[in-house]
Amino acid sequence: MTGGPVGVGIVGAGTISGAYLRNLTAFPDLRVLMVADLDTARAAEQAARFGVARSGTAGELLADPGVEIVVNLTVPAAHVEVGLAALDAGKHVWTEKPLALDRSSARTLLDRAAEQGLRVASAPDTVLGAGLQTARRALDAGRIGPARTALALFQSPGPESWHPSPEFLFRPGAGPLLDMGPYYLTALVHLLGPVERVTATGGRLRGTRTIGSGPRAGTDFAVEVATTVAALIEFAGGGSAQLLTTFDSALARTGLEVTGTLGTAVLPDPNRFDGTTTLHLLGGEKGAEKPEDLDAEGHPATRGTGVLELARAVRAGRAERAPGELAYHVLDVMLAIEESVARRETVSVTSTVEVPPALPAGWDPYARTL
């Protein structure tokens, strides 16, 4: 299609689909045409909840000529399989993170899209939220000088206390690094550029966990991945960052700080779309000026923002701001971190990426532009 709202289909009606559907059905430039899932009853329930006319199987969704973008909300192990099927059906793809579980299949997905003249874009789109975009514009404007170092923290006791089916978060393709790392690493790449090499360590505190909520509460399951990972990240532009992700901490805490030659910026939680940025600038009587708070400036939308930005980019014939190549680079970094943990040595990151531009402060997801 060349005009009017972009047709969207959702594959995967699990927990995260509600957040997507709430936003996607409110954006005038999108039309959500169908929800699909292996559990067709669950797909029907989500479709009815958000006023989507059709539900059914993924095959039925892919056969719908009105669907231009497939939003892939399946479990990580199915991301590439579903993405390739969507591309082969002539659809653009938005995929939840991570892009894939390994470099080879991720490369296959992106190369297939390029061959067919289609787009693959990927979560997280939190980096397009008003909070991080306000921080990005301040740093781009030189408020703290050239960025040189960063500190990124995600500490949690783990998602099994609240998630009714948390097992997949403790299997390959997840854990705190691949589950939460994309939020922090995507933000860091936006702010400091592509990564060149990593040095990391990690392990797991317990071999089993217990589901704490829902109908299966009390059920034990095996932990298959490291539940604490710490990494030193070196960027191609010369900066560095320390990253800690853990599901083993009784102290729940998140943090993202970037330091430049003129001061330090404390950024919003990278897993949120809003939040305040606080600038601590050098130069006051005691070495630092009074902290300056920058309230989030921009749109109030949350998950699904990247799908809309992709749709508008496709229609405008320009590059999207959450491209698959960025997701590939972040995946490459995370896999290099895992390899560094296993090999106990520094690992080079062979991929690179061009950092997308910031969103204009006035970008409005609720405007009708198509």
C-alpha angles and dihedrals in degrees: 000000000000104000144027127037117338115248114237132190126194120218110192123039098200131124098299094048092079093062091048095046093048090060103032092055090052098053111095092208092061135063115198103210105174147003118214134187141157083248099060092187090059090048090051091050093053092044091052092045092057100033097253111157100218140037135171141102129345089246091057091049093050090051092057108103091202093065108093099165125039113206104209110207097159125125115287094257090061099044097098097040092052092041093053091048090052092050091048087053090055097255131134114236135226109185133190115239138308098048090215141333096252140023096247097057091041090053090048090054094049094043091050090053092050092049091053097042092245134128132243114193127173148205145278095084092165085100087068092055122111093253100057093033090057089051091046093053091048092051092044087054090056098247092149096025122242109344113246110163139017140190121209123184133181113171123171140147087236138270097266091091093066108015112088093209106026100152095102090058089064097048132084109295093039137044117122092299101054094029100047102012094080091065094053099036094047089053092047092051090050089053105034104020132238123346122246105185143350139207117196149166132193150147144167129269098207135020095215136035133194127229108241104191143030131036093317096051111148094031115132122219137180124261110223103175140049110283095196122045127172122186141180108215124199119198127215089238092059103262128117139207139195116222127191122181120174142164089188103075123105085198108076109210140151130190144163122185130171123194126200136172093279102040149305130291119208104206132203121266105288089221091063133069098217136040141114127280115216120203119206104191129190121236109071127120092271095040098275137062124233108286115263120215119212111199115215109273118199143038124353097220123120134188112012094040089112092053090055092045089051091050093051091046092052092051092045094047093234133120118278121237097232099048126176090241089063090049089048091053091049090048089049089053093049093048089048088053090052090049091049090053091050097042097036092225142097113279126203121228108224100190127076136186141201109245111240118237121259120264116257110257090240096053104137121198091188095058119100105235104151 
